[in-house]
Amino acid sequence: MNAVRELTVMSREWCHLCHDLLEKLQPLAAELGWTIRVFDVDADPALEARWDELVPVVLAGDVELCHYHLDESAVRAYCGRFPLESAA
């Protein structure tokens, strides 16, 4: 059974920290075999109310891995708990 390996980034279009985090997260996620979904908190009042001053935020499901800056070790530690399944 293949688990969904997706990281969620709460972001803002105009946020330079968001762009920096995504630029660093993309190659890491690709290396680890995870996808990234980005949500613009300004497009949804509920997301803005929840994440407003914390963006950018990297989530794995309901688990907050980091915010403001990429914590590569936290992302690696979390993603490492879900190794890629072999084709065997």
N, C-alpha and C positions, 0 to 999 in steps of 0.2 A: 504494500500500500504506500503510495507516494504522498507525503505530507506537503502541504503548501509551504513553501519557503519564501516568504514575502516580508520585507521590511517596509514600514510605513513612515513617511516623513511628513510632518506637519510643517508647512512652509508659508512663505509670503512671496509674491512675485517680486516685490521691490526690496527684499531683504538680502543684503550682501552676505551676511552670515549663512543664510539659507543656501545661497548659490555656492559658497565655499564648501559647506558641509556636503552638499550633493556631489560636487566635483570630486571630493575625496571618497565619498561612500560608493559611488558607482563602480570603480575598479575593484574595490574590496568585495562588494556584493557579487560581482561577476566571478571573482576568484573563488568565492565560497559557494557559488551556485544558487544564490538567492536573487529574487527580483525586488524592485523598488516601486512602490506606489506613492505618489506625491499628492497631497491635498493642500489646497490654498485655504488657509483658515479664514481669510477675508471673504471668501465666497459662501460661507455658511455661518450664520450667527451662533449656532450651538458650538461649532468648532472654535470660533473666535472667543467665545465666552470661556471655554475650557482651557485653551492653549495660548491665549493672547500674548502675554509677555515671555512665554517659555520658548517660542519658536526660534530656531528650528528644533524640532523634537524628532528623535528616531525611536520608533516603536516596533516591537515584534509582538503582534497580537495586542494584549493589554499591558505588556511589559515595556516600561520606559527604559531604553538603553542609554540615552544621553540627550542632552539639549544644549543649545548654543554652539557647541563645537563637537566634532566627531570624537568619540571615545573608541578608538579602534580596538583596544583590548577588550572593552565591554562587548562590542559587536562580535568579535572573534570568539569570545568565551560563550556567548549565548548561542551563536550559530554552530559552534563546535559540538553542542549538545545534540545536534540533529545531523549526523553524518549523511553524506550522499549514499543512496542505496546502489549497490552494484547491479549490473545487468544479469548476474548469474542466477 
